[in-house]
């Protein structure tokens, strides 16, 4: 590992909606940790989605512990963020404003994010996805109220996700 401030110090960036944090995110983070000294996991739309920034950060910490090489960040959603390049640019701006170490590398499993990240001078790595392990399939399973989602999230987070869902449902009933 390189020392902070040295030209060899590598900071990886992962941008995720994480609805919720799942095994696919875990795979990307593990791959990024093998290549970088530090990783920033940025959750997009962090307070407008069903699974917000706080729960996703808690889920990540539940699985990865208090790994000092991983920082969690939330990219504020703006209506102008329409395409991957806009999300990456806005995340970089918000990271700089928050005094984070600026990313040198970008990790994704979406091909349409590779070129924009490279255009922004980030060394980019396309990570293979886990078969049938996406936020969309997990969210659909939750909406159908079946247990398929439990095979797609880290085992240690199942109870936390169930509690979060029950709390969200109770709050909606009260309103």
Backbone torsions as a table, in degrees:
resi	resn	phi	psi	omega
1	UNK	NA	138.1	179.1
2	UNK	-83.6	157.8	177.6
3	UNK	-81.7	144.6	176.1
4	UNK	-55.4	132.8	-179.6
5	UNK	95.7	-17.0	178.2
6	UNK	-79.8	155.0	-179.0
7	UNK	-64.4	-17.4	-179.6
8	UNK	-90.8	-3.3	-179.1
9	UNK	-70.6	124.5	-175.9
10	UNK	-113.1	128.8	177.9
11	UNK	-115.9	120.2	179.7
12	UNK	-95.8	147.8	177.8
13	UNK	-123.5	131.7	174.2
14	UNK	-125.5	125.3	177.2
15	UNK	-108.1	126.6	-176.4
16	UNK	-141.0	142.7	170.1
17	UNK	-79.0	-36.7	174.6
18	UNK	52.6	76.9	179.2
19	UNK	-117.1	65.7	2.3
20	UNK	-101.4	-173.5	171.6
21	UNK	-56.5	127.6	-175.0
22	UNK	-140.2	-176.5	-175.5
23	UNK	-59.6	-31.2	176.9
24	UNK	-63.7	-41.2	177.0
25	UNK	-64.3	-40.9	179.2
26	UNK	-59.7	-41.0	178.5
27	UNK	-64.2	-44.7	179.7
28	UNK	-62.6	-43.6	179.8
29	UNK	-63.2	-43.4	179.3
30	UNK	-61.2	-44.2	177.9
31	UNK	-62.9	-41.9	-179.4
32	UNK	-66.1	-38.3	179.7
33	UNK	-64.1	-26.7	178.3
34	UNK	-74.1	-21.2	-175.3
35	UNK	-107.8	-18.6	-173.2
36	UNK	-126.0	158.4	177.3
37	UNK	-80.0	-27.7	-175.8
38	UNK	-146.3	146.4	179.0
39	UNK	-127.7	136.9	172.1
40	UNK	-113.2	121.6	176.3
41	UNK	-104.4	112.9	-177.1
42	UNK	-107.1	122.3	178.1
43	UNK	-93.1	124.7	-177.5
44	UNK	-85.6	150.6	178.0
45	UNK	56.8	40.6	-161.4
46	UNK	-63.8	-15.3	175.3
47	UNK	-122.5	10.2	-179.8
48	UNK	-109.5	-12.5	179.7
49	UNK	-90.9	167.6	179.0
50	UNK	-58.3	-50.1	176.0
51	UNK	-93.9	108.6	-174.5
52	UNK	-86.1	177.8	-177.4
53	UNK	-53.5	-47.2	-175.0
54	UNK	-60.3	-46.7	-178.5
55	UNK	-68.6	-39.1	179.3
56	UNK	-64.6	-39.0	176.9
57	UNK	-65.1	-42.3	178.3
58	UNK	-62.3	-41.6	179.3
59	UNK	-63.5	-43.5	177.9
60	UNK	-60.4	-44.7	179.7
61	UNK	-67.2	-33.5	177.6
62	UNK	-60.7	-40.7	-177.1
63	UNK	-84.4	-42.5	-172.1
64	UNK	-100.5	-4.4	-179.2
65	UNK	69.8	-161.9	179.5
66	UNK	-93.7	56.8	-179.7
67	UNK	-65.2	116.4	-176.7
68	UNK	-68.5	-12.1	179.0
69	UNK	-86.6	-5.8	-177.6
70	UNK	-116.3	127.8	173.8
71	UNK	-115.6	143.8	176.7
72	UNK	-107.7	144.3	-175.7
73	UNK	-145.6	153.4	175.7
74	UNK	-120.5	124.1	176.9
75	UNK	-89.3	117.9	178.8
76	UNK	-64.0	134.0	178.5
77	UNK	-76.8	138.4	173.0
78	UNK	-130.0	144.3	-178.4
79	UNK	-57.6	-23.3	-178.7
80	UNK	-77.5	-9.7	-178.3
81	UNK	-81.0	89.0	-174.7
82	UNK	-105.6	-31.4	-174.1
83	UNK	-127.6	161.1	-177.5
84	UNK	-49.9	-42.5	-177.3
85	UNK	-60.8	-39.1	178.7
86	UNK	-64.1	-42.1	178.3
87	UNK	-62.3	-44.5	-179.0
88	UNK	-65.2	-47.4	179.4
89	UNK	-57.7	-47.8	-178.0
90	UNK	-64.7	-39.3	177.3
91	UNK	-62.1	-43.7	178.4
92	UNK	-61.6	-41.4	178.3
93	UNK	-62.5	-47.1	-178.2
94	UNK	-67.7	-35.3	175.6
95	UNK	-63.6	-44.2	179.3
96	UNK	-62.9	-44.5	178.8
97	UNK	-61.1	-31.2	-179.2
98	UNK	-90.4	6.5	177.9
99	UNK	62.5	36.2	172.5
100	UNK	-81.5	158.1	170.7
101	UNK	-65.5	133.8	-175.0
102	UNK	-76.8	135.3	-178.7
103	UNK	-63.1	144.6	174.4
104	UNK	-112.7	-19.1	-176.4
105	UNK	-130.7	153.9	179.2
106	UNK	-133.8	133.5	-178.6
107	UNK	-121.6	132.9	-178.3
108	UNK	-152.8	162.1	171.0
109	UNK	-114.4	9.1	177.0
110	UNK	-105.5	120.5	-179.2
111	UNK	-59.9	-35.3	-176.5
112	UNK	-72.5	-3.0	175.4
113	UNK	-96.9	-12.7	-175.1
114	UNK	-66.0	-55.4	-177.2
115	UNK	-60.4	-47.7	178.3
116	UNK	-58.8	-39.4	179.4
117	UNK	-65.6	-40.4	178.6
118	UNK	-65.8	-38.5	177.6
119	UNK	-61.9	-27.1	179.1
120	UNK	-91.8	17.3	174.3
121	UNK	68.1	27.6	176.2
122	UNK	-101.4	130.3	173.5
123	UNK	-66.9	125.7	-168.6
124	UNK	-116.5	138.6	179.8
125	UNK	-127.1	122.1	175.4
126	UNK	-87.3	119.9	-177.8
127	UNK	-99.3	135.2	177.9
128	UNK	-67.7	146.4	-177.9
129	UNK	-86.0	163.4	171.7
130	UNK	-86.5	134.9	-177.5
131	UNK	-59.7	133.0	176.3
132	UNK	52.2	40.4	179.6
133	UNK	-133.4	82.9	-179.6
134	UNK	-132.1	158.9	177.1
135	UNK	-58.7	-38.4	-179.0
136	UNK	-60.8	-46.7	-178.8
137	UNK	-66.8	-34.1	177.9
138	UNK	-68.1	-46.3	-178.8
139	UNK	-63.7	-40.2	177.4
140	UNK	-61.7	-41.8	177.5
141	UNK	-61.5	-41.0	178.0
142	UNK	-64.7	-41.9	179.2
143	UNK	-64.1	-37.3	178.8
144	UNK	-78.7	-7.1	-179.7
145	UNK	56.7	41.0	171.0
146	UNK	-108.6	173.5	-174.0
147	UNK	-97.8	11.6	-179.2
148	UNK	-57.7	-34.6	-177.6
149	UNK	-59.8	-27.3	-176.0
150	UNK	-65.4	-21.1	178.0
151	UNK	-84.9	-6.1	-173.1
152	UNK	-111.2	-2.1	178.4
153	UNK	-118.5	155.6	176.7
154	UNK	-56.7	134.8	-175.6
155	UNK	-52.4	-40.3	-176.2
156	UNK	-66.9	-10.6	-178.0
157	UNK	-101.1	-6.8	-174.1
158	UNK	-57.3	-49.5	-178.3
159	UNK	-62.5	-40.2	179.6
160	UNK	-63.6	-41.9	178.8
161	UNK	-66.5	-43.1	178.9
162	UNK	-60.2	-41.7	178.6
163	UNK	-64.9	-42.8	179.7
164	UNK	-61.6	-45.3	-179.6
165	UNK	-63.2	-45.2	179.7
166	UNK	-60.8	-41.0	178.6
167	UNK	-64.6	-43.8	178.3
168	UNK	-60.2	-43.5	-180.0
169	UNK	-63.3	-43.3	179.1
170	UNK	-61.8	-43.5	-178.9
171	UNK	-63.3	-37.5	178.4
172	UNK	-67.6	-34.3	178.7
173	UNK	-69.9	-32.3	-178.8
174	UNK	-73.9	-36.3	-174.6
175	UNK	-68.7	NA	NA
